Structure formats: C-alpha cells, structure tokens
Amino acid sequence: MGVVAAVALNSVVVTVARVESGSMVPTIAAGETVVVWRIGEVRRGDIVGFDGRGSFVPLTHPEVTYVKRVIGVGGDRVACCDDRGRVLVNGVPLTEAYLAPGSFDEVAFDVVVPEGKMWVMGDNRAESADSRAHLGDPGGGFVPLTRVEGRVVAVLEPPVDARKVASR
C-alpha cells in the first residue's frame, strides 16, 4: 500500500528533474536535481519545469524538462529594456535580485503573451536559450501552460546543496 501511495504521490504531486545547463545560475546550478511541485497555478516570478517540445524543440524531439523563470503570463506585455537595462512587464521595470551578476539582455524584444501561454527567461541571461532565443520560431518563444510540469520548489541533489528555491 505504501509503495502505491509513493508512486501516486510522485506522479501526481511531485517529480524531480536534473538541471543540465547553467541558465539558472545563481539560483540553480548545472548538475543539480530539483523538486517540481505539480499542484498550483503558474504565476509571474515562478521557476517552472516544462516540456519544451513544440516551443523550444520540435514536437518529435525526445521529452526534456527545461527549468526557467516565468517573466510574463497571458495578456502581459514583456519588453527589453528600459534605459537602465531592466526588463519591463506591462510598462513596469522588474526588480530582479536573482539575476547572475553582470547579467543583461542583448536581445531587444517587445511581445504580448497570448492567453494560455507564458514567456520564460533564465536567471543567467547570457547563458540562457529561453523565450528570447525562440522569437522567430513557430511558437514565437511562448510556452503553452499545458506544457508546465510544475513549480520548482527545492534543490534535492547534491545533498550538501539541498535547499528551498524561492520564487517570485
């Protein structure tokens, strides 16, 4: 009975994913394993795990979980950048204390996020192939909310680096 409950909990409530790139440094490092909480609504500022097929890679690509921060959700206008280099959401500059030191945007963009989709970016902007890198692709860099696997809530491995991950 306990094994069945553990399997159900893992598939319905929580799962884990290994982060392969440095796109989320300093928040999450390459090689760390994160806990993805499958319950709850996706909101701006959340760090999410998502299936990038159809938006970041072709639908025929093997499934891979991407981990990025949600910058905009349906109806938001996301633009880069103001005169101080800050990303704007609905005309308001973001305060992004989580960014890697010296991180900045080199790609100018001004998009309105369609309903049911999100705009995501890595915390290490110089090393992140995120929504900005897919502007010209068929999905326009937007990720359908239906592809979200959940919110990243903690780093599990390596054990010496285990910690809660703050969103928003």
C-alpha positions as CSV (number, residue, x, y, z in Angstrom):
1,M,0.0,0.0,0.0
2,G,2.8,2.4,0.9
3,V,4.6,1.8,-2.4
4,V,1.4,2.6,-4.4
5,A,0.9,5.8,-2.4
6,A,4.5,6.8,-3.0
7,V,4.2,6.2,-6.8
8,A,0.9,8.1,-6.9
9,L,2.5,11.0,-4.9
10,N,5.5,11.1,-7.3
11,S,3.4,11.1,-10.5
12,V,0.6,13.4,-9.4
13,V,2.0,15.8,-6.8
14,V,5.8,15.9,-7.1
15,T,8.5,14.9,-9.5
16,V,12.2,15.6,-9.9
17,A,14.3,16.9,-12.8
18,R,18.1,17.3,-13.3
19,V,19.2,20.7,-14.5
20,E,21.7,20.3,-17.3
21,S,22.7,23.9,-18.1
22,G,23.9,27.0,-16.2
23,S,21.0,29.0,-17.5
24,M,19.5,29.4,-14.0
25,V,22.7,30.3,-12.1
26,P,23.0,31.6,-9.4
27,T,19.6,30.2,-8.3
28,I,20.1,26.7,-9.6
29,A,23.4,25.3,-10.9
30,A,24.1,22.8,-13.7
31,G,24.0,19.3,-12.3
32,E,21.6,20.0,-9.5
33,T,18.4,17.9,-9.2
34,V,15.3,20.0,-8.4
35,V,11.9,19.1,-6.9
36,V,9.0,20.1,-9.1
37,W,5.7,20.6,-7.3
38,R,2.8,19.7,-9.8
39,I,0.0,21.4,-7.9
40,G,-0.9,25.0,-8.2
41,E,-1.3,27.9,-10.7
42,V,1.7,29.3,-12.6
43,R,2.3,32.9,-11.7
44,R,4.8,35.5,-12.8
45,G,8.1,35.0,-11.0
46,D,7.7,31.3,-10.5
47,I,10.5,29.0,-11.6
48,V,8.9,26.2,-13.5
49,G,9.8,22.9,-15.1
50,F,8.2,22.4,-18.5
51,D,8.3,20.2,-21.6
52,G,9.8,22.4,-24.3
53,R,8.6,20.3,-27.2
54,G,6.6,22.4,-29.7
55,S,8.1,25.7,-28.4
56,F,11.8,25.2,-27.8
57,V,12.4,22.0,-29.7
58,P,10.3,20.1,-32.4
59,L,7.4,18.0,-31.2
60,T,9.3,14.9,-32.4
61,H,12.2,15.6,-30.1
62,P,12.5,13.3,-27.1
63,E,11.0,14.9,-24.0
64,V,13.3,17.0,-21.9
65,T,12.4,19.2,-18.9
66,Y,13.5,22.8,-19.1
67,V,13.8,25.0,-16.0
68,K,13.2,28.7,-16.4
69,R,11.6,31.7,-14.6
70,V,8.2,32.9,-15.7
71,I,8.5,36.5,-16.7
72,G,5.1,37.0,-18.3
73,V,1.8,35.2,-18.5
74,G,-1.3,35.6,-20.8
75,G,-2.0,39.2,-21.5
76,D,1.3,40.6,-20.2
77,R,3.4,42.9,-22.4
78,V,7.1,42.0,-21.9
79,A,9.8,44.2,-23.4
80,C,13.5,44.7,-23.2
81,C,14.7,47.0,-22.0
82,D,14.5,50.4,-20.3
83,D,17.4,52.9,-20.2
84,R,18.8,51.0,-17.2
85,G,18.7,47.6,-18.9
86,R,15.7,46.3,-16.9
87,V,13.0,44.1,-18.4
88,L,9.6,45.7,-18.4
89,V,6.3,43.9,-17.7
90,N,3.3,45.9,-18.6
91,G,5.5,49.0,-18.6
92,V,6.9,48.4,-15.1
93,P,10.6,47.6,-14.7
94,L,11.2,44.2,-13.0
95,T,13.4,44.1,-9.8
96,E,15.4,41.0,-10.5
97,A,17.7,40.5,-7.5
98,Y,18.0,36.8,-8.5
99,L,20.0,37.6,-11.7
100,A,23.5,36.4,-12.1
101,P,26.0,39.3,-11.5
102,G,26.6,41.2,-14.7
103,S,23.6,39.5,-16.4
104,F,22.0,41.6,-19.0
105,D,19.8,41.3,-22.1
106,E,21.4,41.6,-25.5
107,V,18.2,40.9,-27.4
108,A,15.6,43.7,-27.8
109,F,12.1,42.4,-27.8
110,D,8.5,43.7,-27.2
111,V,5.9,41.0,-27.1
112,V,2.4,40.4,-25.8
113,V,2.0,37.0,-24.2
114,P,-1.0,35.1,-25.7
115,E,-3.6,33.7,-23.3
116,G,-2.7,30.2,-22.1
117,K,1.0,30.8,-22.7
118,M,4.0,32.1,-20.8
119,W,7.3,33.9,-21.5
120,V,10.2,32.4,-19.7
121,M,13.8,33.5,-19.1
122,G,16.9,32.1,-17.3
123,D,18.4,33.9,-14.4
124,N,21.8,33.8,-16.1
125,R,20.7,35.7,-19.2
126,A,24.0,35.4,-21.0
127,E,23.8,31.6,-20.9
128,S,20.1,31.0,-21.3
129,A,18.4,29.8,-24.5
130,D,15.0,30.9,-23.4
131,S,11.9,32.6,-24.9
132,R,14.2,35.3,-26.4
133,A,16.1,32.7,-28.4
134,H,12.9,31.4,-29.9
135,L,11.3,34.6,-31.1
136,G,11.5,33.7,-34.7
137,D,10.3,30.1,-34.2
138,P,6.7,29.0,-35.0
139,G,5.7,29.3,-31.3
140,G,7.2,32.8,-31.1
141,G,9.1,31.9,-27.9
142,F,5.9,31.4,-25.9
143,V,5.4,28.2,-23.9
144,P,1.9,26.7,-23.5
145,L,0.8,26.4,-19.9
146,T,-0.3,22.9,-20.8
147,R,3.4,22.0,-21.1
148,V,4.2,23.1,-17.5
149,E,5.2,20.1,-15.3
150,G,5.1,22.2,-12.1
151,R,6.9,24.8,-10.0
152,V,10.4,24.2,-8.8
153,V,10.3,24.4,-5.0
154,A,13.7,22.9,-3.9
155,V,17.1,21.6,-4.8
156,L,17.4,18.0,-3.8
157,E,20.9,17.0,-5.0
158,P,23.7,17.2,-4.4
159,P,22.7,16.7,-0.7
160,V,25.2,19.3,0.5
161,D,23.4,21.9,-1.6
162,A,19.9,20.9,-0.7
163,R,17.7,24.0,-0.2
164,K,14.4,25.6,-0.8
165,V,14.1,27.6,-4.0
166,A,12.3,30.9,-3.7
167,S,10.1,32.1,-6.5
168,R,8.5,35.5,-7.0
